[in-house]
Amino acid sequence: MVSSRWRARRTREDCRWASGLRPVSSANRRSSTGQRFAAYRALLGDAFDGRVLPDSAANPAPPPFFADLVGTPHSVVTAHFVDEAGHPTAQARDEILAFLTDRLHPHGNRPLPAA
């Protein structure tokens, strides 16, 4: 059986960066609590970048499901995304895309060396 201590060490060693984004209003929700961010930080240390965006950063007119059923800002880079240069949600999206681009294409546009 694999110990949780071993799993935590492997996660810290294998995970170079993890990001968590949530609006302030989700602080009291079971699905996106401050405790979850604290647990990630304890497990991943400095590799975890958890950020809380102000509710005012959310798109004030999200799709009907979010407006009618969710009621408060929840989806930073989807339903509550604001597509304006410099906006906090756009900055978050750009950071995520830059990270994924770097991880998936570490050599930029250069072809990978032949195996």
C-alpha positions in Angstrom: 0.0 0.0 0.0 1.3 3.5 -0.9 1.5 5.9 2.0 0.0 9.3 1.9 3.4 10.7 2.9 5.0 9.1 -0.1 2.2 10.4 -2.3 2.6 13.9 -1.0 6.4 13.8 -1.6 5.9 12.6 -5.2 3.3 15.3 -5.8 5.6 18.0 -4.6 8.5 16.6 -6.7 6.5 16.0 -9.9 4.3 19.1 -9.8 6.2 22.2 -11.0 3.2 24.5 -10.7 -0.5 24.4 -9.9 -2.9 27.2 -10.0 -6.2 27.8 -8.3 -8.5 30.7 -9.0 -11.7 31.5 -7.2 -13.9 34.5 -6.5 -14.3 35.9 -3.0 -18.0 34.9 -2.8 -17.1 31.2 -3.2 -15.3 31.3 0.1 -18.4 29.9 1.9 -19.1 27.3 -0.7 -18.3 23.7 -0.2 -16.9 23.4 -3.8 -14.4 26.2 -3.5 -13.4 26.9 0.0 -10.3 28.5 1.6 -9.7 25.2 3.3 -9.1 23.5 -0.1 -6.6 26.2 -1.1 -4.9 25.7 2.3 -4.7 21.9 1.7 -3.2 22.4 -1.8 -0.6 24.9 -0.3 0.3 22.4 2.4 0.7 19.6 -0.1 2.4 21.6 -2.9 4.2 24.4 -1.1 5.4 27.2 -3.3 4.3 25.2 -6.4 0.7 26.2 -5.6 -0.4 29.6 -6.8 -3.9 30.1 -5.3 -5.5 33.4 -6.0 -8.8 34.9 -4.9 -10.3 37.4 -7.3 -12.7 40.1 -6.1 -16.3 39.4 -7.0 -16.3 42.7 -8.9 -13.9 41.1 -11.4 -16.6 38.7 -12.5 -18.7 39.1 -15.7 -21.9 40.7 -14.4 -24.0 39.0 -17.1 -23.0 35.3 -17.1 -25.0 32.6 -19.0 -28.5 31.8 -17.5 -27.4 28.7 -15.6 -24.9 30.7 -13.6 -27.1 33.7 -13.2 -30.2 31.8 -12.2 -28.9 28.8 -10.3 -25.4 29.5 -9.1 -26.1 33.1 -8.2 -22.6 34.3 -7.3 -19.3 34.4 -9.3 -17.8 31.0 -9.7 -16.1 30.3 -13.0 -13.2 32.7 -13.3 -12.1 31.8 -16.9 -15.4 30.6 -18.3 -18.9 31.9 -17.4 -17.6 34.8 -15.4 -14.8 35.7 -17.8 -14.4 39.3 -19.0 -12.6 39.5 -22.4 -10.9 42.9 -21.9 -7.1 43.5 -22.0 -5.8 43.9 -18.5 -8.9 42.6 -16.8 -8.1 40.2 -13.9 -10.0 37.3 -15.5 -8.2 37.9 -18.8 -4.9 38.0 -17.0 -5.6 34.7 -15.3 -6.6 33.1 -18.7 -3.4 34.4 -20.3 -1.2 33.0 -17.4 -2.9 29.6 -17.8 -2.4 29.6 -21.6 1.2 30.6 -21.2 1.9 27.8 -18.7 0.2 25.2 -20.9 2.0 26.5 -24.0 5.3 26.2 -22.2 4.6 22.7 -20.9 3.2 21.4 -24.1 5.6 23.1 -26.5 8.8 23.6 -24.4 10.9 24.3 -27.5 8.6 27.0 -28.8 8.1 26.8 -32.5 11.3 24.9 -33.1 10.8 21.2 -34.1 11.7 18.6 -31.5 15.0 16.8 -32.1 14.7 13.4 -33.9 14.5 10.5 -31.5 
